[in-house]
Amino acid sequence: MTAPTLFLDNVTKIHQDGPNHIHALDSVTLEVMPGELVAIMGASGSGKSTLLNVSGTLTTPTSGRVLLGGADTSEMSPNKIAALRRQFIGFVFQDFNLLPTLTATENIALPLELDGMNTRNARAAALHTLEELGLTELSDRFPSEMSGGQRQRIAIARAVVGKRQLLLADEPTGALDSTTADDVLELLVSRVRAGAAGLLVTHEPRLAAYADRTIYLRDGHIHGGAK
């Protein structure tokens, strides 16, 4: 039986605000399988960003477990978690986070180089990813020479290079027009259908419709769509 790519097991995250304890996530259980895209919706402050950060091992839950590909991160050292994050998870943000002094190829190759791959092999892998995604015409362009949609496509290429298994997208189309947003979502979906798993935070029902299911967060609780 195939293990979930992501499994949140009864996860709670409590933030302290002076004397108050705020349950950003409250006993959340969620699994996302390979080839599945799950949309996350909810009002501001509902816990969407916390859910994404906990799933990406950027934030440690107060209680509960986060399993990535069946591996329990609660049993790992911080260094091992960081290494797993680099190899297993790709992040896509609304503001792209591309380095302006690097070309598209160099931006995509950078995570591989940071993980110890030599520059030649990292750039070869980046070019292969650009070819897979039909973006080779952007390979030598700097971010300033690209449109917003092109920059987001390169950000997705950077997220998937090295065959990362979990894609976490936080409002990835928020700064794009609707046509470009659809193109970017279709690219993201294509990588999920190739075997990755994905979590998509969005406030637009139209974009959530691209997902296999949608979960709604309210006051740290999941309503609907959980598995």
N, C-alpha and C positions, 0 to 999 in steps of 0.2 A: 504493500500500500504506500502510495506517495505521501511523503510528509508535507505539511503546509510550508510554503516559503516563509510566511510570517504567522506566528501564533502568539497572541497576547492572552495570557492565562490569568484571569481574575486580577487585572492590573488596576492599581489605585495610585494616583499621584496627588499629594497634598502640598499646597504652597502655604507658607505662613506669611500673613500680612499683619504685623504687629501682634496683638493678642488673638487674632482670628486665624482659623485654619480653613483654607479654601480647597475643596475637592475638585481639582481640575479634571481628573478622571476618577470615576467611582466604580470599582469592581467590573471593569471592562474585559470581556472575553471576545476575541475576534480571531478568525483565521482567514488567510488569503492563500489560495492555491496557485501553483504554476499556471500561467496562461490566463489568469483572472485579473480584471481591473475592478477595483472597488472605489466608488466615489464617496466622499465624506462631505456632508453638508451640515449647517447649523449656524445659529446666530453668533455674532461676535462674543467671545468669552465662553462659548459652549464647550471648549476643550479640543477643537480641531487641531490647532497648532501643537498642543501638548501631545495629542495622540500621534501626530506625525513625528515629533521629536523623540518620543519614547520608542516608536517603531524603528526609528533610525539610530537608536542607541546614543543619541545626543543628550538625552535626559534619562536618569536612572529612576525607575518607579519607586514609590514609597513602599509598596508591597506588590506581590504578584511576580510573574515571570514573563520574559520576552524570549521567544525561541526563533532563531533564524535558520531555516533549513533543517530543523530538528535539533539544533545546538542551543543549549540553555545558556544564555548570556549571563545569568545570575551566578554561574559557576566559573566565570572567566575573570582573569585579571584585567585591569584597565588597558594594558598594552595589547592583550589578545583581542579585546573588544574593538579597539581602534583598528587593528589589522583586519579583523573580520569586516568592519564597516567599509574600509577602503576597497576590499575585494568583492564584497557581496552586495553593497547598496549604492545606487545612483540617485543623486538629488537633482531636482529641477525646480528652480525658483522663478518667481515673477520677474525679478530684475536681472535675470540671466547670469550675473556674477562671472562674466568673461573678463580675462585680464586684457586691458586695452593695448598693451605693447606686444601681445602675442598674436600670431595668425590663428585662423580656425584650427589648422592641423596642430599647432603648438598647444593651443588651449585644450584640445581633446587629449593630446598625449601626456599632458602634465600630470594627471592623477596616476598614470602608469609609472612615470618616472619617479614620482614621490614614493611609490610602492616598491622601488628598487629596479625597475626595468631600465635597460640602457636606452639612450636617446634614440638610436637608430631603430631598434625594435619597437619602441613606443610610438614613434612617428609612423612606422609601417602599419602598426595596428590601427592608428588613428585614420590613416588614409584608407585602410580596408573598411573601417566603419563608415566613413564618408561615402565610399563607393556603394556599400550595402544600402545606405539611406538615400542614394541618389543626390548627394550634395557635393560631388567632387569639384564643381565649379566654384565653390566657396573656399577651397582648401588653403589658398594663399592670401585670402582677404583678412584684414584686421577688423575688429568689431565696428570701428567707425565707418567702415566701407560697406556695412550690411544694413538691411532694414531690420526693424524689430522682429519680424517673423523669421528672418534668416538667422538672427542672433539666437532666437529661442530654439530653432532647429539644431544649431551647433551645440547649444546647451544640452539638448536631449542626446545628441551624439556623444558628448562628453560623459553623460550619465550612463550610457549603455556600453561604452568601449570596455573591452575586457570581459564581455558577457556577464555583466552584473545581473544578479537574479531578482533583486527587489528594487523597483523604481518608486521613489517618493516625490510627488509633484505638488507643490504648494502654490495654488492659484497661478499656474504656468501661463495662462492666456490673459491675465488681468489687464495687461497693457497693450493688447492687440485688438484690431478690428475683428468683426465676427467671421469674415471669410478666412482671414489668416489664422484665427483661433481654431477654426474647424480643421484647417490643414495641419496645424501643430498637433491637435488631438489625434488626428488620424495617424500621424507618425508615431505618437506615443502608443496608441493602440496596436500598431503593427509590431512594435517591439514586445509588447505583452503577449500577443498572439504567437510570437516566435518562441515563447517559453518563459519569459519573465513574469513576475507578479507585480501589480501596481496599486498604489494608493493615490488617489487624486482628490485634493482639497479644492472645492469650488463653491461659489455661491450661485451659480447659474444652472438651473434645471436642464437647460438645453445641452450643456456640456456634460452634465451628470448622466445624460441619456446614453453617452458613449460607453458607460461602464456596464459591467455585468449585473451589478446590484449597487444600491445606494444605502448608506447608513446615515442616520440623522443623530447628531449629538445634541443633548440638552442637559445643561447642568452636570456635565461629566458622565452622563448615562447614554448608552446606545438605545435608539428607538428605531426598530425596523432594520432589516437587511443583514443582521448579524448571523454568523454561522458558527 
